[in-house]
Structure formats: structure tokens, C-alpha cells
Amino acid sequence: MNANLTNSTLEVLSSSAETGKSWLAYELTLVLIFVLGMGLLKCVLFYGRKLLAMFPQKKNSAKSDEKDIATTALNILRQGTRNDLSTAGSASMQQLAQQFRDSSNFEPIEVLNRMQKMGVTPDVGVYNSLLEACVTSKNFQTAYQLFMEMKEPSSLVTPDTTTYNIYIRGIIEATNSGEHVDIGMVTELLKEMKSKEISANMITFNTIFEICAVAGDSCRTWEYFVQMQRDYHLEPDTTTYNIIVKGIKTNDKAANVFDLFFPYLLCFINTRIDCVDDALLNGVVDACGRFACIDKVEQLTDVLHQHERRLSLVTYGKLVTIYGQQHKNHKIDELYREIQGNDAEPNEITYGCMMEAYLKCGQFEKVEEIYNEVQKSDKFACNIVIYTTLLRALAKKRDFGNVMSLYEKLKRDSKCKLNRIAFNALLDCCVKCSQYDKMSEVFEDMLKLSATSNPGMKSKDVIPEEDVVEPDLITYSTLVKGMCKAGQMQKAMALYEEMKRKKLDLDEVLFNSLLDGFVKSESPIEESERIINDMIKLRIKFSNYTYSILIKLYTKNKRIEKALNVLTDMKMNGVLPGVIVYTCLLQACIKNKMVDKAIEIFNDMVANNVKPDKTAYNTIVNGCVFSGKLLSACSILLQAITDNVVLHEDVYNNVLRNFLINHKMTTAQKHEYATKVCNYISVRKIPVNHEYLSQVLSSFVFEAATTTLQNPPQPYYNPQMYYGYAYYHAYPAAYPQQSTAYMRKDKHK
């Protein structure tokens, strides 16, 4: 039994031993697999990193960049020793602050706290660097906090000039970012600097001038300019004037300030010509052009000529443009000769400016001459701007044949592509020359070219202006104008609906063309009223021209009350009626035989300091004459004589004829008015009806004069001499030779 037990025990032990060996082998296998796997993984990661390092990797987002920068900065502070930070702490922190400029996560207060814990005292350079980083990253609240901390009595640093300059620049950044900033605080900062004996320098004032330029406050610019020289004895430099001129030339209300600055600018250019760059010259020329100061341009060019300063082609182009705006074609000639004398090679831009200037001067032949000169050049070819300017010049001349010839040439020119501006010029020429069928053909060509141009570009891609062919508001407005002139109002309205479908920004010019078309067509007034309602819905501002069209429209449709209410509507809307509106109202009243209302409107016109023109005077005087109100007609005619407005000769004939047939005026009244009217007719040599003039002279000037002359001639003088004597007394300025002869007669008598 014991033997059996022993044998069984041995069997169990044997089986257990075998089981232990299997388990150990299994565990060893697992360990081996793990070790090999980790080694393989390490190899993969090692070589994977090397492979990735060969290609530049982009950050996932700007926020991760900012977080990495901030973490790196704090690690630098943690790892740096006290000695490292004490010896090169300021330089390190200034360099570190530069890295924070684009980081919105930058916390300068935390950086300062870290330095304090490490026993490092930041100097003013560190504070300035942190302040500048806050301003650059538009962290204005923290910038303000840092600035105020530096100014505290317990602060270990004292602000210097650089501190204030950085903070003042922060005002510019805040203004550009849409923050509501009181620019007047600059004055307080200057006072604060002065009280702390911190000197403001040119950087300070140049920054202040930039603030004024951004705010469009040219008056403050002048005040600080005077203060800079008077109180701080600082002289402006080229940078100063560049900043000031840049602010002035972009401000429509700075004309008076420019007058104040110009003598200083001219003196600086005259005395520091070597420091004057082209940017300053171009800025001054731009300002002169903006405010139409042709005299200042000439003063500037005189100074430049005295110093024999050679101008750039850009400056020449700007000068040419100004003289073109002022219609000084002889000055353009002088500049062109000057360019050639300086051996400067005009480029296509210069030629384009000259052609545009001559076009504004009405010198169409000159435009063609320059075009022919460009054609002869082998250095560059005509660009689309030159072609377009020539098209506009030919259109002004109504030279439709040459316009179409040039158009055919453009279509064949592979180096110069037709664009939207050129097509708009062609369409405008067709309208001016009443070639409405050709206008439709040109528009079809434009649509075809628009469909085939830039086929690979997507709608969101930006196409250069010189390559754009797709029709715009000007294109459709020109087409509508042409259709209205042709009396094709249905087509014009169809184009109008298409413009609305395309959601174009409709303007007053388009609506004026449509309304004017309705005035000249037989369309029902309901159509035009729909256009008026659309204008109101779109909040299109009504101009004097729009209101004048409305008056014509209502008058044509016999709605005189609505026409008269236009004047009331204008005044309620704050629009000052001009001479065109008043003239249309006068015509409406005269047409409807409302002469008294016409006289009332005329008096309102004069009371509002609106000077009547020739058409207004012709309308009201003729209206009064034909309504039997000769006294009113004469009174208004004398006002025209006082204003030296020469009316149409038929108006004078109507007045003279009515002197003879009117029975409501007394002889004395006729003598008073007829004498002055006839005198004016004689002095101005107005070609009136001789029969009417002779009868009025004999009936109401000479005969009536015998009772008013202080020393009438003796009866023995013949009638011709008698009338001549009276004529001399009536018109002493008309015939000076006769007056001398009559004086001798009186003396002889």
C-alpha cells in the first residue's frame, strides 16, 4: 500500500514538474516577444521621426502655436538661474517679448511674477518690451495695466520717453481696431511727460501725427505741429511731413489746414532738397490736386526747377493729371517737353496720363497724336488703357467710324485683351452717336467674350481689373440710357428687371435715365411711379436732377399739383432746390397759365440765393409778357440786366412790342423801363427788331424825355439833332463821340 502511495505520489510530482516546466517556457516566450516588440517599436519610432523631420510640418492651429510659445517662455524662466537672469535678464526678456507679439495667450503679468519669485528685478527695458508686445498683439487692457503699474509711486521702474511713445502708438492700434479712443488724451500724456521732465522727441510727435491722420483730425495736426516747434524746439523731418501730408490728402475737409502747412512744406523742400524723397513730392502733388491748388503746384515746380531736381515719371504723371483736371493744356505741353529734355523715357503709364489729361482739356487731336507716337515705339505696345482713352476721345468727337475701326483692330490684337472698361466706352460711344443697333451688337460680343474668358477660374477667385469682362452696373446703365433715348422703354424695363435679378447695386444715374425715358415716351404714368417707389424702397437719394425730372413727368401728365409739391418735398427732405428745379417749376406754371404762381416761385428762388440763369429769365419774362403783366416782366428784365445775364433776342422783341400795345402802364413807367432796356440793348448790341426799337425810342424815350431834361435844346434844332441830344442824355455810355459833339453844341449855344 505504501509502495502504491509512493508510486502515485511520484507520478503526481512528475506530472507537476512537467507542468511547471511548461509554464516557465510560456512565461519566457511572452517576455521574449515583449522585448522584441518594444525594440521593433522603438526602431519604428526612431526612424519615423527621422522621416517626418525631412518634411516641414504645419501647426494644427494658431492657438497651439501660441500655447507652445507661452510654454517655452515659462520653461526658460524656470530653467534659468539667478545669475543668468541677473546678468542678461533684460536682453533675454526683451528678446522673449518679441516672440509674444502675435500671441493672444501672452500674460506679461505672469512673466513679471515669475521674475519676482526668482529674485530678478525687471528694468524699464523689460517693461517696455512687454508693453510693446501687448500693443502689437492688441492686448490693450494689459497694456494699460502695465503702463499704470509703471507710473505708480511704489514702482521700481520709471517710465521713459520710449514708454510713452509705445503707449501713444497703442492709441493708433486701438483706433484701427475699432476701439473708442479719445484722441484728446494725447494732450494729457504730453502734459504728464512734461511734469515728470520726460522729454518728448520726434518719434513722439510723429506718432501723434499718425494718430491725427488715422482720426482724420487735421486741425489737431496743425496744433501739435505748432506746439512741437514752439514748446519743444523740435524741427520736422521728412518722416514728419510724409505723415502729415498723408493725413491731409485723404481728408476732404483739410483744405484750410493744407494752406497753413504749405509754406512750411515749400520751405523744407527748398532748404532740405537732398532729404526730400519722391514719396513726399508725390504726396504734396496729390494734395494740391485734391484741393485744386494749381497755384501751389506752380510754386512747387518752380522750387524744384531752381534746384534742378529731376522728377520721377510717377510725379510727372500726377502733375499731368492735375493740369488736365484744370484744363491747362499748355502746361501739359510744357511737362511733355520737360520729360523729353530730361532724357526720361515715357512709359505706357505716362502716355496714358497725358492722353487722359488732353481728353479732359478737349484736345482730341492731341490724344490721337500721342496714340500715334506710342504706335511708333518699339519698346512697349499700347495697353488697354491707351486704347480706351482713344475710344473715349473719338466718342467725344462723335467719330463713330473710327471708333468701330479701332474696335475691329482691338479684336484682332492678340497682345491686348478687351476688358469691361473698354466695352463700356464702346457702348457709351454708340449711345452718344445714336447707333442703338450697333450698341446691341457690341453688348452681345461682350457677353460672348465674358463667357469664354478665364474659364479655369472659380467664382471666388479674384480676377485682375484689366481682365474683367463681365458687365457691371455702368454697362447696364449705359444700355438702359440708350434704350430710353431710342424710345424702347419695354427693352429698358427688361434690362432693369435683369439688373434686379443679378442684385446689382442700383444707383441714381440708372433711375434718372429711366424716369427721363418715361418723360419722353408715351408710357402710362403708373410705370414711372413704380420706378419712383423702387427708389424709395432702395433708399436712393433724390438729387436736384431727379426732382427736375419728376416735375417734367408730372407736368406732362397734367398733375400740376404734384409738380408744385416737389418743391415742398425737397425742403422737407433737406435738399436745397437748385436753378434746374426752379426753372422746371417756372416752365410748368407758365405752361398751365399760372403766372402769379410762377412769379411767387421766382421770388422764392431769389430769396434762397439761387441765381437765375438765362433759361429761367427767358421763361419768366416771356410768361409775364404774354399774360399781360408787362410791369412784372420789365422789373424782372431789369434784374437780369443787373445780373448781366443776356437773354434770348426774342425776349427783348416781345418786351419792346408790348411797350407799344400795353395800356396798363403809365407813360412815365414806360419811359423809365424803356430807357433802361433800350440802353442795354444798344450797349450790348443785341440784334432786335429795328422797327420795334425805333417806335419805342420815339414814343417812350425821346418824346417823354423833353419833359424831364434840365436843359432842353432850342426849337430851331432839327428833329434829328433833337433826338440825338435826348439819346445822349438817355444813353451817355452808348456813343461817346456823339456825346462830345452835343456838349460842343450846348457850349456854342
SULHUCOR-V516911 format. One line per field, one symbol per residue. ss: DSSP state (h for helix, s for strand, l for the rest). psi: psi as a letter, one per 30 degrees, with the letter a starting at -180 (. if undefined). burial: 1 if it has 9 or more other C-alpha atoms within 8 Angstrom, else 0. A space follows every 10 residues. Layout:
ss = ???
psi = ???
burial = ???
This chain:
ss = lhhhhhhhhh hhhhhhhhhh hhhhhhhhhh hhhhhhhhhh hhhhhhhhhh hhhlllllll lhhhhhhhhh hhhhhhhhhl lhhhhhhhhh hhhhhhhhhl lllllllhhh hhhhhhhlll lllhhhhhhh hhhhhhlllh hhhhhhhhhh hlllllllll hhhhhhhhhh hhhhhhllll llllhhhhhh hhhhhlllll lhhhhhhhhh hhhhhllhhh hhhhhhhhhh hllllllhhh hhhhhhhhhl llllhhhhhh hhhhhhhhhh hlhhhllhhh hhhhhhhhhh lllhhhhhhh hhhhhhllll llhhhhhhhh hhhhhlllhh hhhhhhhhhh hllllllhhh hhhhhhhhhh lllhhhhhhh hhhhhhllll lllhhhhhhh hhhhhhlllh hhhhhhhhhh hhlllllllh hhhhhhhhhh hhlllhhhhh hhhhhhhhhh hhllllllll llllhhhlll llhhhhhhhh hhhhhlllhh hhhhhhhhhh hllllllhhh hhhhhhhhhh llllhhhhhh hhhhhhhlll lllhhhhhhh hhhhhhlllh hhhhhhhhhh hhllllllhh hhhhhhhhhh hlllhhhhhh hhhhhhhlll lllhhhhhhh hhhhhhlllh hhhhhhhhhh hhllllllhh hhhhhhhhhh hlllllhhhh hhhhhhhhhh hhhllllllh hhhhhhhhhh hhhhhlllll llllllllhh hhhhhhhhhh lllllhhhhh hhhhhhhhl
psi = eeeeeeeeee eeeeeeeeee eeeeeeeeee eeeeeeeeee eeeeeefeee eeffkkkkle leeeeeeeee eeeeeeeefk leeefeegee eeeeeeeefg egjfgkjeee eeeeeeeggk jkafeeeeee eeeeeeghie eeeeeeeeef fkefkflkka eeeeeeeeef eeeeefggkj kjfffeeeee eeeefghkkk aeeeeeeeee eeeefgifee eeeeeeeeee ffhkkkaeee eeeeeeeefg jfggeeeeee feeeeeeeee fheffklfee eeeeeeeeee ghieeeeeee eeeeeeghkk lleeeeeeee eeeeeghife eeeeeeeeee fggkjkafee eeeeeeeeef fgieeeeeee eeeeefkgfl lklfeeeeee eeeeeefhie efeeeeeeee ffjffjkkae eeeeeeeeee eeghieeeee eeeeeeeeee ffkhffklff kkkkeffkfk kaeeeeeeee eeeeefgife eeeeeeeeee efhljkleee eeeeeeeeef lgklfeeeee eeeeeeefhk kkleeeeeee eeeeeeghie eeeefeeeee eeggkjkaee eeeeeeeeee eghieeeeee eeeeeefghj kkaeeeeeee eeeeefggie eeeeeeeeee eefhjklkff eeeeeeefef fkgfkleeee eeeeeeeeee eeefhkilje eeeeeeeeef eeefffffke illlffklee eeeeeeeeee iffeieeeee eeeeeeee.
burial = 0000000000 0000000000 0000000000 0000000000 0000000000 0000000000 0001111011 0011001000 0101100011 0111011111 1010000000 1101110001 0111111111 1111111011 0110011001 1000100010 1011111111 1111100000 0000010011 0011000101 0001111111 1111011100 1101001110 0000000101 1111111110 1001101101 1100110111 0010010101 1111111111 0011011001 0011000000 0010111111 1111111110 1100100011 0000010101 1111111111 1011011101 1001000000 1101011111 1111100111 0010011001 1000011111 0111111111 1110110010 0110011011 0000000000 0000001110 1010111111 1111001110 0110110011 0001010101 1111111110 0000000100 1000100001 0001111111 1111100011 0111011001 1000101011 1111111111 0001100110 1100110001 0101111111 1111100011 0111011101 1000101010 1111111110 0100100001 1011111111 1100000100 0110111111 1111110010 0000000000 0111111101 1101100110 010000000
